[in-house]
Amino acid sequence: METTWQSEQSLSVTSPKELTAKPGSLEVQVKVIDSQNHVLGMSRTVTVPIAEKSK
């Protein structure tokens, strides 16, 4: 997914619509990867609830 660096403490992401189309949850983990695809660091996994959209 495409991310935007906001600050040292904040990163935003635009998720594909199919990931948020139905209620449930997403497990999210951020990885910092260098140009050679080496993982330089990663966050803990966070569960994000997806609520049903109101009509």
C-alpha contacts under 8 A as a table, 3 or more apart, distances in Angstrom:
res1	aa1	res2	aa2	distance
1	M	13	V	6.86
1	M	14	T	6.85
1	M	15	S	6.36
1	M	16	P	7.77
2	E	13	V	5.93
2	E	14	T	6.26
2	E	15	S	7.78
3	T	11	L	6.75
3	T	12	S	5.59
3	T	13	V	4.43
3	T	14	T	6.81
4	T	11	L	5.77
4	T	12	S	5.18
4	T	13	V	6.30
5	W	8	E	7.99
5	W	10	S	6.70
5	W	11	L	4.76
5	W	12	S	6.60
6	Q	9	Q	7.66
6	Q	10	S	5.15
6	Q	11	L	5.19
6	Q	12	S	6.87
7	S	10	S	5.00
7	S	11	L	6.91
15	S	19	L	6.77
15	S	20	T	7.64
16	P	19	L	5.68
16	P	20	T	7.33
17	K	20	T	5.43
17	K	21	A	5.90
18	E	21	A	5.11
18	E	22	K	7.86
19	L	22	K	7.51
19	L	26	L	7.89
20	T	23	P	7.13
20	T	50	I	6.29
22	K	50	I	7.28
22	K	51	A	7.72
22	K	52	E	6.49
23	P	49	P	7.75
23	P	50	I	4.96
23	P	51	A	4.94
23	P	52	E	4.90
24	G	49	P	6.04
24	G	50	I	5.05
24	G	51	A	6.82
25	S	47	T	6.40
25	S	48	V	5.41
25	S	49	P	4.29
25	S	50	I	5.13
26	L	47	T	5.59
26	L	48	V	5.12
26	L	49	P	6.49
26	L	50	I	7.24
27	E	45	T	6.29
27	E	46	V	5.57
27	E	47	T	4.45
27	E	48	V	6.23
28	V	45	T	5.48
28	V	46	V	5.21
28	V	47	T	6.25
28	V	48	V	7.18
29	Q	42	M	7.05
29	Q	43	S	5.68
29	Q	44	R	6.13
29	Q	45	T	4.68
29	Q	46	V	6.50
30	V	42	M	5.53
30	V	43	S	5.28
30	V	44	R	7.79
30	V	45	T	7.92
31	K	39	V	6.58
31	K	40	L	7.49
31	K	41	G	5.81
31	K	42	M	4.24
31	K	43	S	6.54
32	V	39	V	5.82
32	V	40	L	5.41
32	V	41	G	5.24
32	V	42	M	6.14
33	I	36	Q	7.74
33	I	37	N	5.39
33	I	38	H	5.39
33	I	39	V	4.52
33	I	40	L	5.61
33	I	41	G	7.43
34	D	37	N	5.27
34	D	38	H	5.47
34	D	39	V	6.69
34	D	40	L	6.81
35	S	38	H	7.47
39	V	42	M	7.39
